Amino acid sequence: RAGVRAAGAAMLARGRGLAGARRAMATAASVAEPPVLCTAAGATTVVTLNNPRRLNALNLEMCELLDGILRSSEADPGCKLLVMKGTGKKAFCAGGDVVGVRSAGIGLPEAAGARQSLGHESKSAARHRSPQP
């Protein structure tokens, strides 16, 4: 939290006003938290998509994290239930993060491998079959 406040204070000091300070604080807060959260409580594993500013739209990093979590929960005999949810009030998951992919340059011809990987990872996570409900 101190880093978030410091980012906001720095923006105010640079004369960017309250709106600039809020944007800096939001950016600093989003950097501090991972895009996918995972907690275990007894036999239940809760996976939370944590990208509310983009309506929890999936990017490559999130797909890779989800794939690892799903594989780990499948291999864990203690995991009997897997719950998925999203942060924010507007959406569980809006699909693929088109804006993030474009801004990362994945739409460029030289990024075809990353683009193909994103498609593969999202399909893998979507088709995943697990013994846990």
N, C-alpha and C positions, 0 to 999 in steps of 0.2 A: 504494500500500500504506500510505503514511503516513496518508492520510485514513481508511482502514479501521481502522487501529490507534487513531487519535484518537477515532473514533466509539465504539469499544469502551471506551477509557479514560474517556471522558465518562460513559458509562452506569455504569461501576463507581464513578466519583466521585459520581454521584447516588444511590448506594445501590441500584441495580437488580440487583446481583448478577451472577454469571457468565452466567446464562441471558440476562439483558437485554443484557449486553455482546456476547454471541454474536449475538443478533438484530440489534443495531445494526451489528455488523461485517458480517453477511451482507447487510443492507440497503445499507450503504455500498459493499460490493463489487459488488452487482448494479447499482447506479446507475452505477458507473464503467465497466461493460462494455456494449457495444451488444447488443441482443437477437438480431441476426443478424451473424455474422462472415463475411467473405469474403476468401480468399487465392488468389493465382494463382501457380502454379509451372509455368513452361513453357507447354504447351498445355492444362494442367489447371487448372480453377477449382474450389476447394473452398468450399462454402457450409455454414456450421454454425449450426443453430438454437441459441440460447444463452439458454434460459429454463428451466433444469433444475428450479427449485423448482416450476414449474407443468407439469412433464413436457414442456417445449418446446411447450406449447399455443400456437397462433397467435392473436395479437391484431392489431388494425388496423395498428399500427406495423410489426410483423413482416411482414404481408402486403404493405404498401407497399414495404418494403425488398426483399423477395423479388421482387416484380414488377419493380423497377428493376434488380436484379441479373440476373434472367433475360433481360430485354430487352437489357441491355448485353452479356451473354455471347453472345446470339444475333447481335448486330450485330458482334461482334469476330471477324474471320476467324482470329485466332491461337488462339482458344479451341476446342479439339477435344473436350474431355471436361468434363462438369460433374458433380461429386460432391456429394451432399447428405448431411449427417449431423447428429446432435444431441448436445449435451453431456449429461453425466449417465450413470448406469448403468441407469436404469429404463425409459426410453422414447426412441424417435426423435422422435415427435410425437404428442401425445394428441388432436389435432384442434383445435377452436376453444377459446379461453380463456373459458369461460362465466363463471367467477368474476371475471375481470378486466373483462369486458364489463359485468357487473352492478354491480361496485363503481365503475366509471367512469360509471355512470348511463345507459349506452346503452340499457338496457331501458325507460327512461322515454319517454312519447309524444313529448316535444319533441326527443328524440335519434333520431328515425326515420331521418333522413338519414345519420347516422353508422352506424346499424345496417345500413342498406341498402348503404352503402359497404363495410362489413366483409364482408358476404355477397358482394358483387361482386368485391372484391379476392381473397378466398379462392378463389372459383370461377375467377377469371382465372389465379391462380397454379397451381391444380390442373389446368386444361385446357391450360396453356401447351404449345405444340408447338415444339420447338427442333431445329435440325439436329444439335446435339451429343447424343451418347448420355448 
